[in-house]
Amino acid sequence: MRNAIVAASIDIAEQYISVFDLDTRHWRVFRHGDIKLGYQFDRIVIIRPHWQVTSSQVIDFEDQAREWMGRLARDGHLTII
């Protein structure tokens, strides 16, 4: 099983791994811009920036989220929180 937590920083992604007690053998952490070409994930959880962001940062986030959608396995699940 290959799963990903994607956040603005590795530190934020690791906090989600810790808080939800996710097994690090099954979950990997990435930054929004770290699109992994060639990888397919069963589950991707993308953490949307919830603090003050500029309109260009929102556009960048949406573009990056679309790129991550392309990394889903055939029956994969994407969640944006």
mmCIF file of the N, C-alpha and C atoms, coordinates in Angstrom:
data_MODEL
# 
_entry.id   MODEL 
# 
loop_
_atom_site.group_PDB 
_atom_site.id 
_atom_site.type_symbol 
_atom_site.label_atom_id 
_atom_site.label_alt_id 
_atom_site.label_comp_id 
_atom_site.label_asym_id 
_atom_site.label_entity_id 
_atom_site.label_seq_id 
_atom_site.pdbx_PDB_ins_code 
_atom_site.Cartn_x 
_atom_site.Cartn_y 
_atom_site.Cartn_z 
_atom_site.occupancy 
_atom_site.B_iso_or_equiv 
_atom_site.pdbx_formal_charge 
_atom_site.auth_seq_id 
_atom_site.auth_comp_id 
_atom_site.auth_asym_id 
_atom_site.auth_atom_id 
_atom_site.pdbx_PDB_model_num 
ATOM 1   N N  . MET A 1 1  ? 0.858  -1.172 0.000   1.00 0.00 ? 1  MET A N  1 
ATOM 2   C CA . MET A 1 1  ? 0.000  0.000  0.000   1.00 0.00 ? 1  MET A CA 1 
ATOM 3   C C  . MET A 1 1  ? 0.904  1.235  0.000   1.00 0.00 ? 1  MET A C  1 
ATOM 4   N N  . ARG A 1 2  ? 0.605  2.142  -0.883  1.00 0.00 ? 2  ARG A N  1 
ATOM 5   C CA . ARG A 1 2  ? 1.387  3.367  -0.988  1.00 0.00 ? 2  ARG A CA 1 
ATOM 6   C C  . ARG A 1 2  ? 0.447  4.556  -0.795  1.00 0.00 ? 2  ARG A C  1 
ATOM 7   N N  . ASN A 1 3  ? 0.663  5.299  0.284   1.00 0.00 ? 3  ASN A N  1 
ATOM 8   C CA . ASN A 1 3  ? -0.175 6.439  0.616   1.00 0.00 ? 3  ASN A CA 1 
ATOM 9   C C  . ASN A 1 3  ? 0.695  7.676  0.809   1.00 0.00 ? 3  ASN A C  1 
ATOM 10  N N  . ALA A 1 4  ? 0.098  8.858  0.608   1.00 0.00 ? 4  ALA A N  1 
ATOM 11  C CA . ALA A 1 4  ? 0.849  10.101 0.728   1.00 0.00 ? 4  ALA A CA 1 
ATOM 12  C C  . ALA A 1 4  ? 0.058  11.148 1.506   1.00 0.00 ? 4  ALA A C  1 
ATOM 13  N N  . ILE A 1 5  ? 0.771  11.844 2.390   1.00 0.00 ? 5  ILE A N  1 
ATOM 14  C CA . ILE A 1 5  ? 0.271  13.057 3.030   1.00 0.00 ? 5  ILE A CA 1 
ATOM 15  C C  . ILE A 1 5  ? 1.044  14.191 2.377   1.00 0.00 ? 5  ILE A C  1 
ATOM 16  N N  . VAL A 1 6  ? 0.320  15.167 1.825   1.00 0.00 ? 6  VAL A N  1 
ATOM 17  C CA . VAL A 1 6  ? 0.944  16.256 1.079   1.00 0.00 ? 6  VAL A CA 1 
ATOM 18  C C  . VAL A 1 6  ? 0.566  17.575 1.766   1.00 0.00 ? 6  VAL A C  1 
ATOM 19  N N  . ALA A 1 7  ? 1.576  18.366 2.123   1.00 0.00 ? 7  ALA A N  1 
ATOM 20  C CA . ALA A 1 7  ? 1.329  19.626 2.832   1.00 0.00 ? 7  ALA A CA 1 
ATOM 21  C C  . ALA A 1 7  ? 2.304  20.690 2.329   1.00 0.00 ? 7  ALA A C  1 
ATOM 22  N N  . ALA A 1 8  ? 2.147  21.887 2.853   1.00 0.00 ? 8  ALA A N  1 
ATOM 23  C CA . ALA A 1 8  ? 3.014  22.996 2.457   1.00 0.00 ? 8  ALA A CA 1 
ATOM 24  C C  . ALA A 1 8  ? 4.468  22.738 2.854   1.00 0.00 ? 8  ALA A C  1 
ATOM 25  N N  . SER A 1 9  ? 4.672  21.954 3.905   1.00 0.00 ? 9  SER A N  1 
ATOM 26  C CA . SER A 1 9  ? 6.030  21.611 4.327   1.00 0.00 ? 9  SER A CA 1 
ATOM 27  C C  . SER A 1 9  ? 6.043  20.168 4.833   1.00 0.00 ? 9  SER A C  1 
ATOM 28  N N  . ILE A 1 10 ? 7.229  19.600 4.853   1.00 0.00 ? 10 ILE A N  1 
ATOM 29  C CA . ILE A 1 10 ? 7.388  18.241 5.391   1.00 0.00 ? 10 ILE A CA 1 
ATOM 30  C C  . ILE A 1 10 ? 7.000  18.223 6.870   1.00 0.00 ? 10 ILE A C  1 
ATOM 31  N N  . ASP A 1 11 ? 7.360  19.269 7.612   1.00 0.00 ? 11 ASP A N  1 
ATOM 32  C CA . ASP A 1 11 ? 7.024  19.334 9.037   1.00 0.00 ? 11 ASP A CA 1 
ATOM 33  C C  . ASP A 1 11 ? 5.521  19.232 9.272   1.00 0.00 ? 11 ASP A C  1 
ATOM 34  N N  . ILE A 1 12 ? 4.739  19.954 8.482   1.00 0.00 ? 12 ILE A N  1 
ATOM 35  C CA . ILE A 1 12 ? 3.277  19.902 8.636   1.00 0.00 ? 12 ILE A CA 1 
ATOM 36  C C  . ILE A 1 12 ? 2.767  18.504 8.312   1.00 0.00 ? 12 ILE A C  1 
ATOM 37  N N  . ALA A 1 13 ? 3.249  17.907 7.239   1.00 0.00 ? 13 ALA A N  1 
ATOM 38  C CA . ALA A 1 13 ? 2.820  16.552 6.865   1.00 0.00 ? 13 ALA A CA 1 
ATOM 39  C C  . ALA A 1 13 ? 3.168  15.557 7.973   1.00 0.00 ? 13 ALA A C  1 
ATOM 40  N N  . GLU A 1 14 ? 4.366  15.690 8.551   1.00 0.00 ? 14 GLU A N  1 
ATOM 41  C CA . GLU A 1 14 ? 4.772  14.785 9.631   1.00 0.00 ? 14 GLU A CA 1 
ATOM 42  C C  . GLU A 1 14 ? 3.906  14.973 10.875  1.00 0.00 ? 14 GLU A C  1 
ATOM 43  N N  . GLN A 1 15 ? 3.448  16.193 11.129  1.00 0.00 ? 15 GLN A N  1 
ATOM 44  C CA . GLN A 1 15 ? 2.549  16.423 12.258  1.00 0.00 ? 15 GLN A CA 1 
ATOM 45  C C  . GLN A 1 15 ? 1.244  15.648 12.069  1.00 0.00 ? 15 GLN A C  1 
ATOM 46  N N  . TYR A 1 16 ? 0.720  15.622 10.851  1.00 0.00 ? 16 TYR A N  1 
ATOM 47  C CA . TYR A 1 16 ? -0.510 14.862 10.584  1.00 0.00 ? 16 TYR A CA 1 
ATOM 48  C C  . TYR A 1 16 ? -0.263 13.368 10.775  1.00 0.00 ? 16 TYR A C  1 
ATOM 49  N N  . ILE A 1 17 ? 0.884  12.880 10.332  1.00 0.00 ? 17 ILE A N  1 
ATOM 50  C CA . ILE A 1 17 ? 1.235  11.467 10.546  1.00 0.00 ? 17 ILE A CA 1 
ATOM 51  C C  . ILE A 1 17 ? 1.210  11.160 12.047  1.00 0.00 ? 17 ILE A C  1 
ATOM 52  N N  . SER A 1 18 ? 1.811  12.039 12.826  1.00 0.00 ? 18 SER A N  1 
ATOM 53  C CA . SER A 1 18 ? 1.906  11.837 14.265  1.00 0.00 ? 18 SER A CA 1 
ATOM 54  C C  . SER A 1 18 ? 0.548  11.952 14.949  1.00 0.00 ? 18 SER A C  1 
ATOM 55  N N  . VAL A 1 19 ? -0.191 13.008 14.657  1.00 0.00 ? 19 VAL A N  1 
ATOM 56  C CA . VAL A 1 19 ? -1.474 13.256 15.329  1.00 0.00 ? 19 VAL A CA 1 
ATOM 57  C C  . VAL A 1 19 ? -2.469 12.129 15.068  1.00 0.00 ? 19 VAL A C  1 
ATOM 58  N N  . PHE A 1 20 ? -2.500 11.624 13.851  1.00 0.00 ? 20 PHE A N  1 
ATOM 59  C CA . PHE A 1 20 ? -3.463 10.577 13.510  1.00 0.00 ? 20 PHE A CA 1 
ATOM 60  C C  . PHE A 1 20 ? -2.870 9.172  13.648  1.00 0.00 ? 20 PHE A C  1 
ATOM 61  N N  . ASP A 1 21 ? -1.656 9.110  14.213  1.00 0.00 ? 21 ASP A N  1 
ATOM 62  C CA . ASP A 1 21 ? -0.992 7.836  14.504  1.00 0.00 ? 21 ASP A CA 1 
ATOM 63  C C  . ASP A 1 21 ? -0.974 6.914  13.280  1.00 0.00 ? 21 ASP A C  1 
ATOM 64  N N  . LEU A 1 22 ? -0.572 7.484  12.146  1.00 0.00 ? 22 LEU A N  1 
ATOM 65  C CA . LEU A 1 22 ? -0.507 6.706  10.904  1.00 0.00 ? 22 LEU A CA 1 
ATOM 66  C C  . LEU A 1 22 ? 0.801  5.924  10.857  1.00 0.00 ? 22 LEU A C  1 
ATOM 67  N N  . ASP A 1 23 ? 0.746  4.761  10.288  1.00 0.00 ? 23 ASP A N  1 
ATOM 68  C CA . ASP A 1 23 ? 1.907  3.883  10.194  1.00 0.00 ? 23 ASP A CA 1 
ATOM 69  C C  . ASP A 1 23 ? 2.850  4.404  9.103   1.00 0.00 ? 23 ASP A C  1 
ATOM 70  N N  . THR A 1 24 ? 4.043  4.789  9.487   1.00 0.00 ? 24 THR A N  1 
ATOM 71  C CA . THR A 1 24 ? 4.995  5.352  8.520   1.00 0.00 ? 24 THR A CA 1 
ATOM 72  C C  . THR A 1 24 ? 5.501  4.316  7.518   1.00 0.00 ? 24 THR A C  1 
ATOM 73  N N  . ARG A 1 25 ? 5.208  3.049  7.745   1.00 0.00 ? 25 ARG A N  1 
ATOM 74  C CA . ARG A 1 25 ? 5.547  2.041  6.730   1.00 0.00 ? 25 ARG A CA 1 
ATOM 75  C C  . ARG A 1 25 ? 4.612  2.131  5.531   1.00 0.00 ? 25 ARG A C  1 
ATOM 76  N N  . HIS A 1 26 ? 3.427  2.739  5.754   1.00 0.00 ? 26 HIS A N  1 
ATOM 77  C CA . HIS A 1 26 ? 2.428  2.816  4.694   1.00 0.00 ? 26 HIS A CA 1 
ATOM 78  C C  . HIS A 1 26 ? 2.192  4.232  4.186   1.00 0.00 ? 26 HIS A C  1 
ATOM 79  N N  . TRP A 1 27 ? 2.671  5.229  4.916   1.00 0.00 ? 27 TRP A N  1 
ATOM 80  C CA . TRP A 1 27 ? 2.428  6.626  4.554   1.00 0.00 ? 27 TRP A CA 1 
ATOM 81  C C  . TRP A 1 27 ? 3.747  7.349  4.344   1.00 0.00 ? 27 TRP A C  1 
ATOM 82  N N  . ARG A 1 28 ? 3.822  8.103  3.256   1.00 0.00 ? 28 ARG A N  1 
ATOM 83  C CA . ARG A 1 28 ? 4.986  8.946  2.982   1.00 0.00 ? 28 ARG A CA 1 
ATOM 84  C C  . ARG A 1 28 ? 4.538  10.397 3.015   1.00 0.00 ? 28 ARG A C  1 
ATOM 85  N N  . VAL A 1 29 ? 5.481  11.293 3.292   1.00 0.00 ? 29 VAL A N  1 
ATOM 86  C CA . VAL A 1 29 ? 5.161  12.718 3.375   1.00 0.00 ? 29 VAL A CA 1 
ATOM 87  C C  . VAL A 1 29 ? 5.842  13.467 2.229   1.00 0.00 ? 29 VAL A C  1 
ATOM 88  N N  . PHE A 1 30 ? 5.118  14.476 1.709   1.00 0.00 ? 30 PHE A N  1 
ATOM 89  C CA . PHE A 1 30 ? 5.620  15.283 0.604   1.00 0.00 ? 30 PHE A CA 1 
ATOM 90  C C  . PHE A 1 30 ? 5.172  16.723 0.776   1.00 0.00 ? 30 PHE A C  1 
ATOM 91  N N  . ARG A 1 31 ? 5.874  17.634 0.107   1.00 0.00 ? 31 ARG A N  1 
ATOM 92  C CA . ARG A 1 31 ? 5.430  19.025 0.010   1.00 0.00 ? 31 ARG A CA 1 
ATOM 93  C C  . ARG A 1 31 ? 4.536  19.133 -1.226  1.00 0.00 ? 31 ARG A C  1 
ATOM 94  N N  . HIS A 1 32 ? 3.706  20.169 -1.270  1.00 0.00 ? 32 HIS A N  1 
ATOM 95  C CA . HIS A 1 32 ? 2.784  20.353 -2.392  1.00 0.00 ? 32 HIS A CA 1 
ATOM 96  C C  . HIS A 1 32 ? 3.486  20.254 -3.739  1.00 0.00 ? 32 HIS A C  1 
ATOM 97  N N  . GLY A 1 33 ? 4.642  20.871 -3.875  1.00 0.00 ? 33 GLY A N  1 
ATOM 98  C CA . GLY A 1 33 ? 5.336  20.902 -5.162  1.00 0.00 ? 33 GLY A CA 1 
ATOM 99  C C  . GLY A 1 33 ? 6.153  19.670 -5.484  1.00 0.00 ? 33 GLY A C  1 
ATOM 100 N N  . ASP A 1 34 ? 6.173  18.685 -4.598  1.00 0.00 ? 34 ASP A N  1 
ATOM 101 C CA . ASP A 1 34 ? 6.972  17.472 -4.812  1.00 0.00 ? 34 ASP A CA 1 
ATOM 102 C C  . ASP A 1 34 ? 6.205  16.415 -5.590  1.00 0.00 ? 34 ASP A C  1 
ATOM 103 N N  . ILE A 1 35 ? 5.767  16.738 -6.790  1.00 0.00 ? 35 ILE A N  1 
ATOM 104 C CA . ILE A 1 35 ? 5.010  15.776 -7.589  1.00 0.00 ? 35 ILE A CA 1 
ATOM 105 C C  . ILE A 1 35 ? 5.942  14.619 -7.952  1.00 0.00 ? 35 ILE A C  1 
ATOM 106 N N  . LYS A 1 36 ? 5.547  13.421 -7.636  1.00 0.00 ? 36 LYS A N  1 
ATOM 107 C CA . LYS A 1 36 ? 6.375  12.248 -7.863  1.00 0.00 ? 36 LYS A CA 1 
ATOM 108 C C  . LYS A 1 36 ? 5.958  11.545 -9.155  1.00 0.00 ? 36 LYS A C  1 
ATOM 109 N N  . LEU A 1 37 ? 6.612  11.918 -10.237 1.00 0.00 ? 37 LEU A N  1 
ATOM 110 C CA . LEU A 1 37 ? 6.310  11.296 -11.528 1.00 0.00 ? 37 LEU A CA 1 
ATOM 111 C C  . LEU A 1 37 ? 6.663  9.822  -11.475 1.00 0.00 ? 37 LEU A C  1 
ATOM 112 N N  . GLY A 1 38 ? 5.813  9.014  -12.051 1.00 0.00 ? 38 GLY A N  1 
ATOM 113 C CA . GLY A 1 38 ? 6.046  7.579  -12.077 1.00 0.00 ? 38 GLY A CA 1 
ATOM 114 C C  . GLY A 1 38 ? 5.474  6.847  -10.872 1.00 0.00 ? 38 GLY A C  1 
ATOM 115 N N  . TYR A 1 39 ? 5.189  7.553  -9.801  1.00 0.00 ? 39 TYR A N  1 
ATOM 116 C CA . TYR A 1 39 ? 4.594  6.942  -8.613  1.00 0.00 ? 39 TYR A CA 1 
ATOM 117 C C  . TYR A 1 39 ? 3.078  6.901  -8.765  1.00 0.00 ? 39 TYR A C  1 
ATOM 118 N N  . GLN A 1 40 ? 2.473  5.855  -8.242  1.00 0.00 ? 40 GLN A N  1 
ATOM 119 C CA . GLN A 1 40 ? 1.027  5.755  -8.142  1.00 0.00 ? 40 GLN A CA 1 
ATOM 120 C C  . GLN A 1 40 ? 0.703  5.492  -6.679  1.00 0.00 ? 40 GLN A C  1 
ATOM 121 N N  . PHE A 1 41 ? -0.238 6.248  -6.150  1.00 0.00 ? 41 PHE A N  1 
ATOM 122 C CA . PHE A 1 41 ? -0.604 6.128  -4.746  1.00 0.00 ? 41 PHE A CA 1 
ATOM 123 C C  . PHE A 1 41 ? -2.028 5.617  -4.615  1.00 0.00 ? 41 PHE A C  1 
ATOM 124 N N  . ASP A 1 42 ? -2.241 4.780  -3.596  1.00 0.00 ? 42 ASP A N  1 
ATOM 125 C CA . ASP A 1 42 ? -3.583 4.275  -3.305  1.00 0.00 ? 42 ASP A CA 1 
ATOM 126 C C  . ASP A 1 42 ? -4.436 5.348  -2.648  1.00 0.00 ? 42 ASP A C  1 
ATOM 127 N N  . ARG A 1 43 ? -3.812 6.148  -1.813  1.00 0.00 ? 43 ARG A N  1 
ATOM 128 C CA . ARG A 1 43 ? -4.533 7.208  -1.113  1.00 0.00 ? 43 ARG A CA 1 
ATOM 129 C C  . ARG A 1 43 ? -3.610 8.421  -1.008  1.00 0.00 ? 43 ARG A C  1 
ATOM 130 N N  . ILE A 1 44 ? -4.189 9.588  -1.324  1.00 0.00 ? 44 ILE A N  1 
ATOM 131 C CA . ILE A 1 44 ? -3.461 10.847 -1.179  1.00 0.00 ? 44 ILE A CA 1 
ATOM 132 C C  . ILE A 1 44 ? -4.323 11.788 -0.354  1.00 0.00 ? 44 ILE A C  1 
ATOM 133 N N  . VAL A 1 45 ? -3.749 12.335 0.700   1.00 0.00 ? 45 VAL A N  1 
ATOM 134 C CA . VAL A 1 45 ? -4.410 13.346 1.520   1.00 0.00 ? 45 VAL A CA 1 
ATOM 135 C C  . VAL A 1 45 ? -3.609 14.633 1.341   1.00 0.00 ? 45 VAL A C  1 
ATOM 136 N N  . ILE A 1 46 ? -4.258 15.659 0.801   1.00 0.00 ? 46 ILE A N  1 
ATOM 137 C CA . ILE A 1 46 ? -3.604 16.942 0.579   1.00 0.00 ? 46 ILE A CA 1 
ATOM 138 C C  . ILE A 1 46 ? -4.150 17.929 1.596   1.00 0.00 ? 46 ILE A C  1 
ATOM 139 N N  . ILE A 1 47 ? -3.244 18.563 2.320   1.00 0.00 ? 47 ILE A N  1 
ATOM 140 C CA . ILE A 1 47 ? -3.636 19.541 3.326   1.00 0.00 ? 47 ILE A CA 1 
ATOM 141 C C  . ILE A 1 47 ? -3.566 20.921 2.676   1.00 0.00 ? 47 ILE A C  1 
ATOM 142 N N  . ARG A 1 48 ? -4.732 21.508 2.518   1.00 0.00 ? 48 ARG A N  1 
ATOM 143 C CA . ARG A 1 48 ? -4.837 22.843 1.911   1.00 0.00 ? 48 ARG A CA 1 
ATOM 144 C C  . ARG A 1 48 ? -4.306 23.885 2.892   1.00 0.00 ? 48 ARG A C  1 
ATOM 145 N N  . PRO A 1 49 ? -3.557 24.857 2.398   1.00 0.00 ? 49 PRO A N  1 
ATOM 146 C CA . PRO A 1 49 ? -3.129 25.942 3.296   1.00 0.00 ? 49 PRO A CA 1 
ATOM 147 C C  . PRO A 1 49 ? -4.360 26.671 3.846   1.00 0.00 ? 49 PRO A C  1 
ATOM 148 N N  . HIS A 1 50 ? -4.426 26.819 5.161   1.00 0.00 ? 50 HIS A N  1 
ATOM 149 C CA . HIS A 1 50 ? -5.573 27.451 5.795   1.00 0.00 ? 50 HIS A CA 1 
ATOM 150 C C  . HIS A 1 50 ? -5.240 28.819 6.380   1.00 0.00 ? 50 HIS A C  1 
ATOM 151 N N  . TRP A 1 51 ? -4.019 29.233 6.213   1.00 0.00 ? 51 TRP A N  1 
ATOM 152 C CA . TRP A 1 51 ? -3.613 30.528 6.751   1.00 0.00 ? 51 TRP A CA 1 
ATOM 153 C C  . TRP A 1 51 ? -3.651 31.555 5.635   1.00 0.00 ? 51 TRP A C  1 
ATOM 154 N N  . GLN A 1 52 ? -3.185 32.748 5.893   1.00 0.00 ? 52 GLN A N  1 
ATOM 155 C CA . GLN A 1 52 ? -3.231 33.810 4.892   1.00 0.00 ? 52 GLN A CA 1 
ATOM 156 C C  . GLN A 1 52 ? -2.343 33.455 3.705   1.00 0.00 ? 52 GLN A C  1 
ATOM 157 N N  . VAL A 1 53 ? -2.957 33.370 2.541   1.00 0.00 ? 53 VAL A N  1 
ATOM 158 C CA . VAL A 1 53 ? -2.216 33.090 1.314   1.00 0.00 ? 53 VAL A CA 1 
ATOM 159 C C  . VAL A 1 53 ? -2.623 34.109 0.254   1.00 0.00 ? 53 VAL A C  1 
ATOM 160 N N  . THR A 1 54 ? -1.729 34.346 -0.655  1.00 0.00 ? 54 THR A N  1 
ATOM 161 C CA . THR A 1 54 ? -2.029 35.271 -1.741  1.00 0.00 ? 54 THR A CA 1 
ATOM 162 C C  . THR A 1 54 ? -2.814 34.537 -2.818  1.00 0.00 ? 54 THR A C  1 
ATOM 163 N N  . SER A 1 55 ? -3.407 35.288 -3.714  1.00 0.00 ? 55 SER A N  1 
ATOM 164 C CA . SER A 1 55 ? -4.171 34.663 -4.797  1.00 0.00 ? 55 SER A CA 1 
ATOM 165 C C  . SER A 1 55 ? -3.262 33.815 -5.684  1.00 0.00 ? 55 SER A C  1 
ATOM 166 N N  . SER A 1 56 ? -2.030 34.230 -5.883  1.00 0.00 ? 56 SER A N  1 
ATOM 167 C CA . SER A 1 56 ? -1.121 33.423 -6.705  1.00 0.00 ? 56 SER A CA 1 
ATOM 168 C C  . SER A 1 56 ? -0.760 32.115 -6.005  1.00 0.00 ? 56 SER A C  1 
ATOM 169 N N  . GLN A 1 57 ? -0.674 32.135 -4.669  1.00 0.00 ? 57 GLN A N  1 
ATOM 170 C CA . GLN A 1 57 ? -0.414 30.900 -3.934  1.00 0.00 ? 57 GLN A CA 1 
ATOM 171 C C  . GLN A 1 57 ? -1.598 29.943 -4.020  1.00 0.00 ? 57 GLN A C  1 
ATOM 172 N N  . VAL A 1 58 ? -2.804 30.483 -4.032  1.00 0.00 ? 58 VAL A N  1 
ATOM 173 C CA . VAL A 1 58 ? -4.004 29.646 -4.186  1.00 0.00 ? 58 VAL A CA 1 
ATOM 174 C C  . VAL A 1 58 ? -3.984 28.984 -5.561  1.00 0.00 ? 58 VAL A C  1 
ATOM 175 N N  . ILE A 1 59 ? -3.658 29.745 -6.582  1.00 0.00 ? 59 ILE A N  1 
ATOM 176 C CA . ILE A 1 59 ? -3.582 29.195 -7.937  1.00 0.00 ? 59 ILE A CA 1 
ATOM 177 C C  . ILE A 1 59 ? -2.515 28.105 -8.008  1.00 0.00 ? 59 ILE A C  1 
ATOM 178 N N  . ASP A 1 60 ? -1.347 28.357 -7.402  1.00 0.00 ? 60 ASP A N  1 
ATOM 179 C CA . ASP A 1 60 ? -0.282 27.347 -7.375  1.00 0.00 ? 60 ASP A CA 1 
ATOM 180 C C  . ASP A 1 60 ? -0.758 26.077 -6.677  1.00 0.00 ? 60 ASP A C  1 
ATOM 181 N N  . PHE A 1 61 ? -1.451 26.244 -5.537  1.00 0.00 ? 61 PHE A N  1 
ATOM 182 C CA . PHE A 1 61 ? -1.948 25.079 -4.811  1.00 0.00 ? 61 PHE A CA 1 
ATOM 183 C C  . PHE A 1 61 ? -2.908 24.274 -5.685  1.00 0.00 ? 61 PHE A C  1 
ATOM 184 N N  . GLU A 1 62 ? -3.834 24.949 -6.353  1.00 0.00 ? 62 GLU A N  1 
ATOM 185 C CA . GLU A 1 62 ? -4.809 24.245 -7.192  1.00 0.00 ? 62 GLU A CA 1 
ATOM 186 C C  . GLU A 1 62 ? -4.118 23.515 -8.340  1.00 0.00 ? 62 GLU A C  1 
ATOM 187 N N  . ASP A 1 63 ? -3.112 24.121 -8.943  1.00 0.00 ? 63 ASP A N  1 
ATOM 188 C CA . ASP A 1 63 ? -2.352 23.454 -10.008 1.00 0.00 ? 63 ASP A CA 1 
ATOM 189 C C  . ASP A 1 63 ? -1.641 22.218 -9.463  1.00 0.00 ? 63 ASP A C  1 
ATOM 190 N N  . GLN A 1 64 ? -1.028 22.362 -8.301  1.00 0.00 ? 64 GLN A N  1 
ATOM 191 C CA . GLN A 1 64 ? -0.310 21.238 -7.702  1.00 0.00 ? 64 GLN A CA 1 
ATOM 192 C C  . GLN A 1 64 ? -1.271 20.118 -7.303  1.00 0.00 ? 64 GLN A C  1 
ATOM 193 N N  . ALA A 1 65 ? -2.457 20.470 -6.804  1.00 0.00 ? 65 ALA A N  1 
ATOM 194 C CA . ALA A 1 65 ? -3.453 19.449 -6.440  1.00 0.00 ? 65 ALA A CA 1 
ATOM 195 C C  . ALA A 1 65 ? -3.866 18.653 -7.669  1.00 0.00 ? 65 ALA A C  1 
ATOM 196 N N  . ARG A 1 66 ? -4.046 19.333 -8.799  1.00 0.00 ? 66 ARG A N  1 
ATOM 197 C CA . ARG A 1 66 ? -4.382 18.621 -10.045 1.00 0.00 ? 66 ARG A CA 1 
ATOM 198 C C  . ARG A 1 66 ? -3.270 17.652 -10.444 1.00 0.00 ? 66 ARG A C  1 
ATOM 199 N N  . GLU A 1 67 ? -2.031 18.083 -10.267 1.00 0.00 ? 67 GLU A N  1 
ATOM 200 C CA . GLU A 1 67 ? -0.898 17.195 -10.572 1.00 0.00 ? 67 GLU A CA 1 
ATOM 201 C C  . GLU A 1 67 ? -0.919 15.957 -9.676  1.00 0.00 ? 67 GLU A C  1 
ATOM 202 N N  . TRP A 1 68 ? -1.225 16.157 -8.390  1.00 0.00 ? 68 TRP A N  1 
ATOM 203 C CA . TRP A 1 68 ? -1.292 15.014 -7.482  1.00 0.00 ? 68 TRP A CA 1 
ATOM 204 C C  . TRP A 1 68 ? -2.421 14.063 -7.860  1.00 0.00 ? 68 TRP A C  1 
ATOM 205 N N  . MET A 1 69 ? -3.531 14.593 -8.362  1.00 0.00 ? 69 MET A N  1 
ATOM 206 C CA . MET A 1 69 ? -4.632 13.723 -8.810  1.00 0.00 ? 69 MET A CA 1 
ATOM 207 C C  . MET A 1 69 ? -4.146 12.727 -9.851  1.00 0.00 ? 69 MET A C  1 
ATOM 208 N N  . GLY A 1 70 ? -3.227 13.164 -10.683 1.00 0.00 ? 70 GLY A N  1 
ATOM 209 C CA . GLY A 1 70 ? -2.662 12.288 -11.707 1.00 0.00 ? 70 GLY A CA 1 
ATOM 210 C C  . GLY A 1 70 ? -1.774 11.196 -11.152 1.00 0.00 ? 70 GLY A C  1 
ATOM 211 N N  . ARG A 1 71 ? -1.459 11.257 -9.880  1.00 0.00 ? 71 ARG A N  1 
ATOM 212 C CA . ARG A 1 71 ? -0.608 10.253 -9.247  1.00 0.00 ? 71 ARG A CA 1 
ATOM 213 C C  . ARG A 1 71 ? -1.424 9.169  -8.549  1.00 0.00 ? 71 ARG A C  1 
ATOM 214 N N  . LEU A 1 72 ? -2.752 9.232  -8.651  1.00 0.00 ? 72 LEU A N  1 
ATOM 215 C CA . LEU A 1 72 ? -3.600 8.226  -8.006  1.00 0.00 ? 72 LEU A CA 1 
ATOM 216 C C  . LEU A 1 72 ? -3.604 6.921  -8.792  1.00 0.00 ? 72 LEU A C  1 
ATOM 217 N N  . ALA A 1 73 ? -3.583 5.823  -8.066  1.00 0.00 ? 73 ALA A N  1 
ATOM 218 C CA . ALA A 1 73 ? -3.780 4.523  -8.687  1.00 0.00 ? 73 ALA A CA 1 
ATOM 219 C C  . ALA A 1 73 ? -5.203 4.447  -9.227  1.00 0.00 ? 73 ALA A C  1 
ATOM 220 N N  . ARG A 1 74 ? -5.460 3.470  -10.050 1.00 0.00 ? 74 ARG A N  1 
ATOM 221 C CA . ARG A 1 74 ? -6.761 3.335  -10.708 1.00 0.00 ? 74 ARG A CA 1 
ATOM 222 C C  . ARG A 1 74 ? -7.952 3.450  -9.759  1.00 0.00 ? 74 ARG A C  1 
ATOM 223 N N  . ASP A 1 75 ? -7.904 2.774  -8.639  1.00 0.00 ? 75 ASP A N  1 
ATOM 224 C CA . ASP A 1 75 ? -8.998 2.833  -7.653  1.00 0.00 ? 75 ASP A CA 1 
ATOM 225 C C  . ASP A 1 75 ? -8.612 3.667  -6.435  1.00 0.00 ? 75 ASP A C  1 
ATOM 226 N N  . GLY A 1 76 ? -7.701 4.620  -6.627  1.00 0.00 ? 76 GLY A N  1 
ATOM 227 C CA . GLY A 1 76 ? -7.196 5.416  -5.525  1.00 0.00 ? 76 GLY A CA 1 
ATOM 228 C C  . GLY A 1 76 ? -8.192 6.446  -5.016  1.00 0.00 ? 76 GLY A C  1 
ATOM 229 N N  . HIS A 1 77 ? -7.889 6.993  -3.856  1.00 0.00 ? 77 HIS A N  1 
ATOM 230 C CA . HIS A 1 77 ? -8.750 7.987  -3.197  1.00 0.00 ? 77 HIS A CA 1 
ATOM 231 C C  . HIS A 1 77 ? -7.942 9.251  -2.917  1.00 0.00 ? 77 HIS A C  1 
ATOM 232 N N  . LEU A 1 78 ? -8.527 10.383 -3.228  1.00 0.00 ? 78 LEU A N  1 
ATOM 233 C CA . LEU A 1 78 ? -7.914 11.682 -2.963  1.00 0.00 ? 78 LEU A CA 1 
ATOM 234 C C  . LEU A 1 78 ? -8.806 12.446 -1.988  1.00 0.00 ? 78 LEU A C  1 
ATOM 235 N N  . THR A 1 79 ? -8.190 13.005 -0.968  1.00 0.00 ? 79 THR A N  1 
ATOM 236 C CA . THR A 1 79 ? -8.901 13.837 -0.004  1.00 0.00 ? 79 THR A CA 1 
ATOM 237 C C  . THR A 1 79 ? -8.136 15.141 0.148   1.00 0.00 ? 79 THR A C  1 
ATOM 238 N N  . ILE A 1 80 ? -8.852 16.252 0.079   1.00 0.00 ? 80 ILE A N  1 
ATOM 239 C CA . ILE A 1 80 ? -8.247 17.551 0.335   1.00 0.00 ? 80 ILE A CA 1 
ATOM 240 C C  . ILE A 1 80 ? -8.905 18.111 1.586   1.00 0.00 ? 80 ILE A C  1 
ATOM 241 N N  . ILE A 1 81 ? -8.070 18.409 2.590   1.00 0.00 ? 81 ILE A N  1 
ATOM 242 C CA . ILE A 1 81 ? -8.610 18.940 3.850   1.00 0.00 ? 81 ILE A CA 1 
ATOM 243 C C  . ILE A 1 81 ? -8.010 20.300 4.137   1.00 0.00 ? 81 ILE A C  1 
# 
